[in-house]
Amino acid sequence: MANKVILEVENLTKYFNTPGGLLHAVDGVNFKVEEGRTLGIVGESGCGKSTTGRTILKLLEPTSGKIIFDGQDITGYSRKQMRSLRREMQMVFQDPFSSLDPRQTVSQLISEPIIEHKLLKTKSEIEKRTLQLMETVGLAERYINVYPHELDGGRRQRIGIARALAVEPKLIVCDEPVSALDVSIQAQILNLLRQLQQDMGLTYIFITHDLSVVKYFSDDIAV
């Protein structure tokens, strides 16, 4: 029996105005993602993979086409409407360093989405949840007051994953989440993501240029 379809993308198009005319970044993309599965999107650099991921989450507005998330057509949703949906659709970025505020400690970075979405009220509840998330992603408690620049790329990416998990999303878009990491660390992060999927029933869109990574990690592959 097929799983429920959590995301359906119909004829998705994203064009950018450039001095040289219209740049066709994404042109007529169609796919479905079933709950609890991983769709790998693979292609060479510059082919529009990351733009597709960002347009699905409406970090970029689509030029045309449809985005249907959990049965709702969200294509025309305003920023305000998307704000309430942000909890359910999260992103793990390629470069963990540039996606984290260097002025915040690990504790502040992980607790920020919890506070932002008003998921817990008391300071002690937030602290407890932050420690739980650190444990979930394999970050030792001793890093709680450390800043991102004091950590290696793998640990910084674990912070990014913990931030995404903090709001208990239904879908996580992983945009080249291991391409900036050493090969040995890549394997650790991929195994962590896979374990989290098994434990929590997460659904992923996994964007990569690396065929071996997509083959290892994905249930379905779009090229």
Summary of the structure (lengths in Angstrom):
residues: 223
radius of gyration: 17.5
end to end distance: 25.3
largest distance: 54.7
contacts: 676
relative contact order: 0.19
helix: 38%
strand: 26%
